[in-house]
Amino acid sequence: VEAVLGTFRLDEGSERACRFAVRRHKYLELLLSDNLPAAMEVLHKELTPLCHDAPSEAHDLACFLVALSPDVLRHRAPWFGGGGAEGRSRLLAALFAALPPSVRLSPHRLETLVSQALELQMRQCLRYNSPEPWRDLLKDCDAGVEEHIAQDSLFVLAHHTDEVWHIQFSHDGTRIASASKDT
């Protein structure tokens, strides 16, 4: 995450807030896993340099070292979300909020882009007429034999008594000519 932050060209305050949130989360996960030496190293080498404007933040985080249990830690750090998936979801939400609108994608943007790509593939495939949407992004839409056999009758040519072999529209599209096996 931290390596990606530099590509967003964030202002100094936003970048600091993001780095602080990631490192704070790392620190609290280490505390929850009872890895105190690693947690102390993160606090000393990674978090404290970010707290030079607000030393009370570093002090508050250092106080978590003496938390009696994981439940006490979770209670003292409600923004942490208890670690695990919930805590990481909260971290991502905080990072998303810190990003400027010019680099944010809306939460459902990827879903929208994928559905647009699938719709475009279906429209560009001349033989695709299935009622089911095309769902394969790994290959272009290319309807096979079973997809381009008509499933429904759109119009019945009632005056023929045998197979219709060919139909052709007039140039202006108002009439149709047909050829059949009729005798």
Disulfide bonds with the S-S distance in Angstrom:
none
